[in-house]
Amino acid sequence: MLDKGFWADVEVAGEHLRLFSEHNAQGIQFSVYNVNSKKWIVPSEAVDDIEQGKEKATEYARSYLHYSGRSGHPSELPPLIWKSARSL
């Protein structure tokens, strides 16, 4: 069950990633999902807090897009808008 969480979409050159940072039953984790391929780039990794999870998810997304040839310089990412995730 989700206690608190955030998610953001990144769309660059036809690639669509969804970033997550959340506090759930397993602890505080982040993950990165490729919406196009329906595969996890980073399934779940533990972090110390939600903000660190946002930072780590952003770093992985940036690296993935750079190394997949979808973005130029590794620091290039559109501004992220983090939205609150709701528990069901």
C-alpha positions as CSV (number, residue, x, y, z in Angstrom):
1,M,0.0,0.0,0.0
2,L,1.2,3.4,-0.9
3,D,1.8,5.8,2.0
4,K,3.1,8.8,0.0
5,G,4.5,9.1,-3.5
6,F,5.1,11.2,-6.5
7,W,5.5,10.5,-10.3
8,A,6.6,12.4,-13.3
9,D,6.5,11.8,-17.1
10,V,9.4,12.5,-19.4
11,E,8.9,12.5,-23.2
12,V,11.9,13.0,-25.4
13,A,12.2,12.2,-29.1
14,G,9.5,9.6,-29.0
15,E,10.7,8.0,-25.8
16,H,8.2,8.1,-22.9
17,L,9.4,7.4,-19.3
18,R,7.5,7.5,-16.1
19,L,9.5,8.2,-12.9
20,F,8.3,7.2,-9.4
21,S,9.4,8.1,-5.9
22,E,7.3,6.6,-3.2
23,H,7.0,5.4,0.4
24,N,5.2,2.1,0.4
25,A,5.0,-1.1,2.5
26,Q,8.6,-2.1,1.3
27,G,10.0,1.3,2.4
28,I,11.1,4.4,0.4
29,Q,11.9,3.5,-3.2
30,F,12.3,5.0,-6.6
31,S,11.7,3.4,-10.0
32,V,11.8,4.3,-13.7
33,Y,9.4,2.7,-16.3
34,N,9.5,2.8,-20.1
35,V,5.9,3.4,-21.2
36,N,6.6,2.6,-24.8
37,S,8.3,-0.8,-24.2
38,K,6.3,-1.5,-21.1
39,K,9.4,-2.5,-19.2
40,W,11.1,-1.3,-16.1
41,I,14.4,0.5,-16.5
42,V,14.9,0.5,-12.7
43,P,12.3,-1.7,-11.0
44,S,12.7,-0.5,-7.4
45,E,15.6,0.7,-5.5
46,A,15.7,1.8,-1.9
47,V,16.5,5.4,-1.0
48,D,16.7,7.4,2.2
49,D,13.8,9.8,1.4
50,I,11.3,10.8,-1.3
51,E,13.4,13.7,-2.5
52,Q,16.5,11.5,-2.9
53,G,14.2,9.1,-4.9
54,K,13.2,12.0,-7.2
55,E,16.8,12.9,-7.8
56,K,17.9,9.3,-8.4
57,A,15.0,8.6,-10.8
58,T,15.8,11.8,-12.7
59,E,19.5,10.7,-12.9
60,Y,18.6,7.3,-14.3
61,A,16.1,8.8,-16.8
62,R,18.7,11.3,-18.0
63,S,21.4,8.6,-18.4
64,Y,19.0,6.2,-20.1
65,L,17.9,8.8,-22.7
66,H,21.5,9.9,-23.3
67,Y,22.8,6.4,-23.8
68,S,19.9,5.3,-25.9
69,G,20.6,8.3,-28.3
70,R,17.3,10.0,-27.5
71,S,18.9,13.2,-26.1
72,G,22.0,15.1,-26.8
73,H,24.0,16.2,-23.8
74,P,23.3,14.1,-20.6
75,S,22.1,17.1,-18.7
76,E,19.3,17.8,-21.2
77,L,15.9,16.9,-19.9
78,P,12.7,18.8,-20.1
79,P,11.5,20.3,-16.8
80,L,9.8,17.6,-14.7
81,I,6.5,18.2,-13.1
82,W,6.1,15.8,-10.1
83,K,2.6,14.9,-9.3
84,S,1.3,13.4,-6.1
85,A,0.4,9.7,-6.3
86,R,-2.7,8.5,-4.5
87,S,-3.2,5.3,-2.7
88,L,-6.2,3.2,-3.7
